Amino acid sequence: MPAPTNVHIVVIDDDDSFRIATEGLVRSLGYTVAGYASAEAFFDTQSARDADCIISDIQMPGMTGIEMKQRLNEEGTGIAVIFVSAQTDASLPRRVSECGGFILLHKPFHGQVLIDAIHRAIGTLAPQ
């Protein structure tokens, strides 16, 4: 499936290896991508206003992914957030849903699962 032009994806994760690998995957799909090690670093940039989709870890030092999504909500930003987490906390799906997260993916996951989630989040793949 060809990538839509001018789609900007942001990856926020304090795990450098995951963030860099995810950036590479997103770039291989033809999207522009920016990566940040924290939600605070993300909010310090223009990406906070230009992103079409965010892929974010939940548990990070400082502001968590859930807190980041709540701040986006308060700012009136309707950016789709794909949450990723290695945690197995049974409350995570509820917390993601309550803050308006698009989907929760549990690490590790197959790259195609993330690709499908991105496509659904930006509206290029019909919901399943």
N, C-alpha and C positions, 0 to 999 in steps of 0.2 A: 504494500500500500504506500503510495507516495506521500511524503510528509507535506503538510500544509506550509506555505511560506510564512515567514515572520512569526513562528511560534517559539516562544521563549519559555524554557523549562528551568526551574531552580531546584537544586539538590542541596539539602541542609542535613548534615550529619557530622558529628564529631569524630567518627571513625574514618580516618583519611583513606584507607584502602577501599572501603565501601563507597565513599563519596567519589573518589577518582574513577573507580570502575563503573559506577552508575553514570557519571558524566560522559564517559566514553561510549556507553551503550546508547544514551540519549543522542549524543552527537552522531553516532552511526545511523540513526533514524532520520537524520537531516534537520533536526531542530537545533536552535541555538541553546546553549546551556551555560549556567553559572553555578558554581559550587561555593558553599559557605560552611565553615566549621561550627557555626552557632547561629541561633535565631537572631541574636543581637547584631552580629556582623551583617546578616541579611537585611535587617531593618535600617542599617546605616548606609544602604545603597539605593540606587534608583530601581533595582530589581524588585523591591517591595511594591513598586507601583506598576512595573512592566511585565511581571510574570503572568503567563497563561495557565501554568500548572506548577505546583510545588510538590516535591518528593521530600518528605521530612521524617527523620527519626523522631521518636517520642521522647525518650530519655536522653537528655543532654545536659551538660553543666550549664548553670544559669537558667535561662528561659527554656522550658520544655516545649516540645512540638505542640502539645495541646494548648499551652499558654500562648504560643505564637498564633495559632489559628483563632483563639479567642480575641487576641489583639486585632487581627485582620478583620474579624467580624465587627468589632467595635468601630473600626475605621471605615466600615461599609464596603469592604473589599470582598468580592465574591469569587476569589481564586479557589479553584479546586485543589485540595490538599490530599495527596496520597501518603498515608502514614505507613512507616515501616518500623518494625520493632523486633528485637530478639527476646523481649520479655514475654512471659506466658501468663501474666496477670489476667485472671478471668474478667476483671472489670474493664479491660482495655477496649473491647468492641463497643461497650456502652458509652464509655468516655469519648471515643472517636465519634460515635453517632451524635451524642449530645452537643459536641462543639461544631458539628457540621462537616466533619471530615468526609472525604469522598469514599475512601476504602482503607482498610487496614490489611497490610501484608505482613506475615510473620517471617522473619529471617530464619533460616535461609529459604529463598524461593527461586524458582526458575525464572530466568530473564524474560521469557515470553509472557509470564504472568504480569510482570511489570509493564512490558510493552503494551499488552492489552488494556491494562488499567490506564496508562497514559492516553491511549487512543480514545477510550471511553470518556476520560476526563476532559479532553479537548474537543470531544464531539465528532471524532472521525470514525468511530466504531459504534454500531448500535449496541445499547445496553443488553446484557444477557439475562 
